[in-house]
């Protein structure tokens, strides 16, 4: 049975939402905290989904049912506190938060021209409006978005795919640097420790060592939040 997965990624090379410094990590975490995934499941998925706690999904090898992360939490107050702490405040009085340097903070979300995507866009807008972040939507056909994504030209995009193997390590393709441009690493995430673990996971048999490395890789993804 294939497990269908949906996620939103942040382009790690983008000057607004990308980067590895604490202020950029804080912005991505705040956006994640401010997004009500349970509402998405209830309204747009008709209740047919569960919120992921991290990159390894239920039923896959490497999944830890005790693991909890900010990927799974809706907490608007924490989101706004993070934004305030790192200087994402309204500096010109127009009602929208700005970047710490005073430049406008505007999220650009790539989407497609169908009813389901319009519903998701409306949900994203409500959630971002609630914390004072302006978001705009760039609509194109899916093949066009895919081409732009692989070229690193999108800021944010929602993806869906099927995890058809029981090995949870397969999901790490989305964050391995060798998959930038020609594979699943649409966020264009780069992390040396993560890449080293990825290589080890290809060689190790299932067991405590491999399981522990999978947990470490998952926590690196959660810490930097490329998705």
C-alpha positions, 0 to 999 in steps of 0.5 A: 500500500503506497502512502501518499504524502503532501508537503510544502517546501522553502527554497533554501537558496532564496534570499527571503525564506532561504538560508541557514542563519538563525533568523532565516530558520526562525522565519521558516519555523514561524511560518510552519507554526502559523499554518493550521494543518488540522484545518487543511485536513478537515476542510480540503482533505475531507478528514482523510489525512494525518499530520506528519511529525517529521520526514519519516512517516507512519508504517515506514522503517525508521518511524518513531511514534514518540517523536514530536516536532514543530512540523506538527504544531499549530501555535500562532502565538509562538509564531508571532513571538519568533517573528518579533524576536528576530526582527520581522516586524511592521517597520513602515506602518502598512500592517504587514511585517517586514524583513529585519533590514526593513525590506518588504516580507512577501511570500510567493507560493507557486500553485496550479489553476484547479479548485483544490489548489485554490482552497489550499491557497485560501487557507494559506492566505488566512493563516499568513494574514493572521500573523501579518505576513503578506503572501501572493500566489503564482499560478501556472500549470504543474509541468511549468512549476516542476520545471521552474522548481528544478531550476531553483526559481520558486520560493515555495511550492506544495508537492505530493508524492507516493512513498511506495517503499517501506524503508523510511530512508527513501524520504531523505532523497528530498534533502540530499544535495546530490538530488538538487536540480535533477531529483527530489531535492526541490528545496535545494537543501545542503548539509554535510552531516546530512549527506554523510548520513544519507550515504551511510544509510545506503550501506547499513542493514536495518538495525539499531545503528541505522535506526539511530542515524535515521533519527539524526537525519530526521532531526536535521531536517526538522531543525533547518525546516526546508519542508 
